[in-house]
């Protein structure tokens, strides 16, 4: 029985955040605003965190079950559950806001520092002779002298020129046999033309004198002669080589030309001349004492700043809350009525803890300095709703 109570306490952790989000209207496509969707996502994240913590606490409870002498309450307390919880109560782990105070504190604005001060060097003027131009050697070039001479130079050497003589052709005519002689048959004629016979319009044959031929044998006028057809020739033009292509060489004599040119009679030479150095007197500044540095200490400066110090809060505490386990539609309706009567509209008073009710409750909690996000007993008392 002790273990059962401890496990029931562990299971109650998941119900803590369901008090705010388990009965919230989260139907997809219901037209929530972006702020409402963000709030739903935040509550779901808190639920996942509580479930993770619940798994850890359940693991701790299991470890305590190995000792049969440990009581159920001591197991729940050791696992971090609310102490002295009664059946029907629901709790939520709440982050208690930090209470701070502002204090004034004097701090160093600029720390102690040192400054190096440079003392300039001291100088005096003196006369000094300096070299302006070093001694140099000047060179004089004596140009060469020339004379004119005449000589023959080869302009074109002797050479042999080869010339190609093209081939020579001539044209001539030649009889070419196109068709050889042959014999054939051809129609012939009588000694007197076709014999004077003709066929009249009536189809009968008439003689040369116009009389009707009555004999049984009548000439047909068909005469064939076998003749010899002479051969046929054609005259064509042809070319033949008279002289072949050959090379003819010609000897070209060398050519010379008489020219006049200048040659060096006396070569050029260089004469040296030494140029003395040049000096001048100038007024120069010389250092008497070198530059030095002095170290100067600059004291620190202070300023007053304000610091925020945490007085209390900033920790997690178990607070009793109304959740889906210990709530009824009648109780939620009373909360909705109390919020609406104080100017925090929850929409319809329907006993359903929806997004409009959650938003109105959080606004009321924020305006009255209460813990925001859970329907705590402090909020129920502030609303004067019995619980």
C-alpha positions in Angstrom: 0.0 0.0 0.0 2.9 2.3 0.8 4.5 1.7 -2.6 1.1 2.3 -4.3 0.8 5.7 -2.7 4.3 6.7 -3.8 3.5 5.6 -7.4 0.3 7.5 -7.3 2.2 10.6 -6.2 4.6 10.1 -9.2 1.7 9.8 -11.6 0.3 13.0 -10.1 3.2 15.0 -11.5 1.9 14.6 -15.1 -1.5 15.9 -14.0 0.0 19.1 -12.5 0.5 20.8 -15.9 -2.6 19.2 -17.3 -4.6 21.4 -15.0 -3.7 24.3 -17.4 -3.4 22.5 -20.7 -5.3 19.2 -20.4 -8.7 20.8 -20.8 -7.6 23.5 -23.1 -9.3 23.7 -26.5 -6.5 22.6 -28.9 -8.5 21.4 -31.8 -6.5 21.9 -35.1 -7.9 24.6 -37.3 -10.0 26.3 -34.6 -8.7 29.8 -35.6 -6.4 30.6 -32.6 -4.3 33.7 -32.8 -0.5 33.5 -33.0 -0.2 34.4 -29.2 -2.7 31.7 -28.3 -0.8 29.1 -30.4 2.5 30.2 -28.8 0.9 29.8 -25.3 -0.4 26.3 -26.3 3.1 25.3 -27.5 4.6 26.6 -24.2 2.1 24.5 -22.1 2.8 21.4 -24.2 6.6 21.9 -23.6 6.0 22.2 -19.9 3.9 19.0 -20.0 6.8 17.1 -21.7 9.2 18.5 -19.1 6.9 17.3 -16.3 6.6 13.9 -17.9 10.4 13.6 -18.1 10.8 14.7 -14.5 8.0 12.2 -13.6 10.0 9.4 -15.1 13.1 10.4 -13.1 11.1 10.5 -9.9 9.5 7.1 -10.6 13.0 5.7 -11.0 13.9 7.1 -7.6 10.7 5.6 -6.1 11.7 2.2 -7.5 15.1 2.4 -5.8 13.4 3.1 -2.5 11.1 0.1 -2.9 14.1 -2.3 -2.3 13.9 -1.4 1.4 10.7 -2.8 3.0 11.2 -0.7 6.2 10.8 2.6 4.4 7.3 4.2 4.7 5.4 5.5 1.7 5.5 9.2 2.9 9.2 9.1 3.4 9.7 7.6 -0.1 7.6 10.4 -1.6 9.5 13.1 0.4 12.9 11.6 -0.6 11.7 11.6 -4.3 11.0 15.3 -4.1 7.1 15.1 -3.9 4.9 17.5 -2.0 4.9 16.5 1.7 1.8 15.7 3.7 -0.4 15.6 0.5 -4.0 14.4 1.0 -6.0 12.3 -1.4 -7.8 14.5 -4.0 -5.1 17.3 -3.8 -3.1 18.4 -6.9 0.1 20.2 -6.8 2.3 22.0 -9.3 6.0 22.9 -9.0 6.0 26.7 -9.3 9.0 29.0 -10.0 8.7 31.6 -7.2 9.6 35.0 -8.8 12.7 36.7 -7.4 12.4 39.6 -5.0 15.2 42.1 -5.5 16.5 45.3 -4.0 18.6 48.0 -5.4 21.7 49.1 -3.5 24.3 51.8 -4.2 27.9 50.8 -4.3 31.0 52.9 -5.0 33.3 51.3 -7.5 36.6 52.4 -9.2 35.9 54.4 -12.3 39.5 54.8 -13.3 42.2 52.8 -11.4 45.5 54.3 -10.2 47.7 54.9 -13.2 51.1 56.4 -14.1 51.9 58.8 -16.9 55.2 59.2 -18.6 56.2 62.9 -19.1 58.9 63.5 -21.7 61.5 66.2 -20.9 62.8 67.5 -24.2 66.5 67.4 -25.0 68.7 70.6 -24.9 70.7 71.8 -27.9 73.3 74.5 -28.9 74.5 75.8 -32.3 78.1 75.4 -33.6 80.0 76.1 -36.8 81.0 73.1 -38.8 82.7 72.6 -42.1 81.1 69.9 -44.3 81.9 68.4 -47.6 79.6 69.7 -50.3 81.1 67.9 -53.3 83.7 65.2 -53.3 86.8 65.2 -55.4 86.1 63.8 -58.8 87.9 62.8 -62.0 86.7 64.4 -65.2 87.3 62.5 -68.4 87.8 64.2 -71.8 87.3 62.1 -74.9 89.6 62.9 -77.9 87.8 61.8 -81.0 89.5 59.7 -83.7 90.7 61.0 -87.0 89.8 59.4 -90.3 91.1 59.2 -93.9 89.3 58.3 -97.1 90.3 55.3 -99.2 89.0 53.7 -102.4 88.5 49.9 -102.9 86.6 47.4 -105.1 84.0 45.3 -103.4 82.2 42.3 -104.7 78.6 43.2 -105.3 77.4 39.9 -106.9 79.5 36.7 -107.0 79.7 34.5 -110.1 76.8 32.2 -110.5 75.1 29.7 -112.7 71.4 30.3 -113.6 69.3 27.3 -114.5 66.4 28.0 -116.9 63.7 25.4 -117.6 62.9 25.1 -121.3 59.3 24.0 -121.7 58.3 21.0 -123.9 57.2 21.7 -127.5 54.2 20.0 -129.0 52.6 20.1 -132.6 49.0 19.3 -133.7 48.2 16.9 -136.6 45.0 15.3 -138.0 44.3 11.6 -138.2 41.5 9.5 -139.8 39.9 7.3 -137.2 37.7 4.3 -138.1 34.3 5.0 -136.6 32.4 2.0 -138.2 33.8 -0.8 -140.4 32.2 -1.8 -143.7 29.2 -4.2 -143.7 26.5 -5.7 -146.0 22.7 -5.3 -145.5 19.4 -5.5 -147.3 17.5 -2.4 -148.5 14.3 -1.8 -150.5 14.8 -1.6 -154.3 12.9 -0.1 -157.2 12.1 -1.4 -160.7 13.8 -0.2 -163.8 10.8 2.1 -164.3 10.1 3.3 -160.9 7.6 0.9 -159.3 6.4 -0.5 -162.7 3.6 2.1 -163.1 1.1 0.0 -161.1 -1.2 1.6 -158.7 -4.1 0.6 -156.5 -7.3 2.5 -157.1 -9.9 3.7 -154.7 -11.9 0.5 -155.3 -9.0 -1.6 -154.1 -8.2 -3.0 -157.5 -4.8 -2.8 -159.3 -4.4 -0.7 -162.5 -1.5 -0.8 -164.9 0.8 1.9 -166.2 -1.7 2.7 -169.0 -4.6 3.0 -166.6 -6.2 -0.3 -167.6 -7.5 -2.7 -165.0 -5.1 -5.7 -164.5 -7.1 -8.8 -164.9 -4.2 -11.4 -164.7 -4.1 -13.8 -161.8 -0.5 -12.9 -160.8 -0.1 -9.3 -160.0 3.2 -7.6 -159.0 3.4 -6.5 -155.3 5.9 -3.7 -155.9 8.2 -5.2 -153.2 11.9 -5.2 -154.2 14.8 -6.0 -151.9 18.5 -5.5 -152.7 21.6 -6.7 -150.8 24.2 -4.0 -150.7 27.7 -3.4 -149.1 27.9 -0.3 -146.8 31.4 1.2 -146.9 33.4 1.9 -143.7 32.9 5.2 -141.9 35.9 7.4 -140.7 36.2 10.5 -138.6 39.0 13.1 -138.7 40.4 14.0 -135.2 43.1 16.4 -134.1 46.0 15.0 -132.0 49.1 16.4 -130.3 52.6 14.9 -130.3 55.8 15.8 -128.5 58.4 17.6 -130.7 61.0 18.4 -128.0 60.9 17.3 -124.3 61.2 19.7 -121.3 64.9 20.4 -120.4 67.1 22.7 -118.3 69.4 25.2 -119.8 72.3 26.7 -117.6 73.7 30.1 -118.1 76.9 31.4 -116.4 76.6 34.9 -114.9 79.9 36.8 -114.4 80.7 38.3 -111.0 80.0 42.0 -110.5 82.3 44.4 -108.6 81.8 48.0 -107.5 84.4 50.7 -106.6 83.5 52.4 -103.3 85.0 55.2 -101.2 85.1 54.8 -97.5 86.6 56.4 -94.4 88.9 54.5 -92.1 90.4 55.4 -88.7 93.8 57.1 -89.1 94.3 57.9 -85.3 92.1 56.0 -82.8 90.1 57.9 -80.1 91.6 58.4 -76.6 90.5 59.5 -73.1 92.4 62.2 -71.0 91.8 62.4 -67.2 91.4 65.7 -65.2 91.1 65.7 -61.4 88.5 68.1 -59.9 89.2 69.1 -56.3 86.6 68.6 -53.5 84.4 71.5 -52.4 83.6 72.4 -48.7 81.2 74.9 -47.0 80.8 76.1 -43.4 77.3 75.6 -41.8 75.6 76.3 -38.5 74.6 73.0 -36.8 72.6 72.2 -33.7 74.3 69.8 -31.2 72.6 68.0 -28.3 73.8 69.2 -24.8 71.6 66.9 -22.7 69.4 64.0 -24.1 65.6 63.8 -23.7 64.3 61.9 -20.6 61.0 60.8 -19.2 59.5 61.4 -15.7 56.9 59.1 -14.2 53.8 60.8 -12.7 51.2 58.9 -10.6 47.6 59.7 -11.3 45.2 58.7 -8.4 42.2 56.5 -8.9 38.7 58.0 -9.5 35.5 56.4 -8.2 31.8 56.4 -9.2 28.6 55.2 -7.5 26.6 52.5 -9.3 23.3 50.7 -8.5 23.3 47.0 -8.1 20.3 44.7 -8.0 20.5 42.1 -5.2 18.1 39.1 -5.0 16.4 39.1 -1.6 14.2 36.0 -2.0 12.5 33.8 -4.5 14.0 32.3 -7.6 13.4 28.7 -6.4 10.8 26.0 -7.2 8.0 25.3 -4.7 5.1 22.9 -4.6 1.8 24.8 -4.7 -1.7 23.3 -4.5 -3.6 23.8 -7.8 -6.9 23.0 -9.4 -6.4 20.5 -12.3 -8.5 18.1 -14.3 -8.3 15.6 -11.5 -9.9 17.6 -8.8 -12.0 20.1 -10.8 -15.6 20.0 -11.9 -17.5 21.9 -14.6 -19.4 23.7 -11.8 -16.1 24.8 -10.1 -14.8 26.1 -13.5 -18.0 27.9 -14.1 -17.7 29.7 -10.7 -14.1 30.7 -11.7 -15.3 32.0 -15.0 -18.1 34.0 -13.4 -15.7 35.5 -10.8 -13.3 36.5 -13.5 -16.0 38.1 -15.7 -17.4 40.0 -12.7 -14.0 41.6 -12.1 -13.7 42.7 -15.8 -11.7 39.7 -17.1 -13.9 38.3 -19.9 -13.7 34.5 -20.3 -16.3 34.4 -23.2 -19.0 31.9 -22.4 -19.5 30.5 -18.9 -19.6 26.9 -20.0 -17.5 25.1 -17.3 -14.7 24.4 -19.8 -11.3 25.8 -19.0 -10.4 26.9 -22.5 -8.0 29.4 -24.0 -10.2 32.4 -23.3 -10.5 31.4 -19.6 -6.7 30.8 -19.4 -6.0 34.2 -20.9 -8.4 36.0 -18.5 -7.0 34.1 -15.5 -3.4 35.0 -16.4 -4.3 38.7 -16.9 -6.0 38.7 -13.5 -2.9 37.0 -11.9 -0.5 39.4 -13.5 -2.5 42.5 -12.4 -2.8 41.2 -8.8 0.8 40.0 -8.3 -0.1 36.3 -8.2 1.8 33.4 -9.7 0.9 33.3 -13.4 -0.1 30.2 -15.4 -1.7 27.8 -12.8 -5.1 28.0 -11.1 -3.5 28.0 -7.6 -5.4 28.2 -4.3 -4.1 31.7 -3.9 -5.9 32.7 -7.1 -9.1 30.9 -5.9 -8.9 32.9 -2.7 -8.4 36.1 -4.6 -11.4 35.3 -6.7 -13.4 34.4 -3.5 -14.2 31.0 -5.0 -14.7 28.2 -2.4 -12.5 25.1 -2.9 
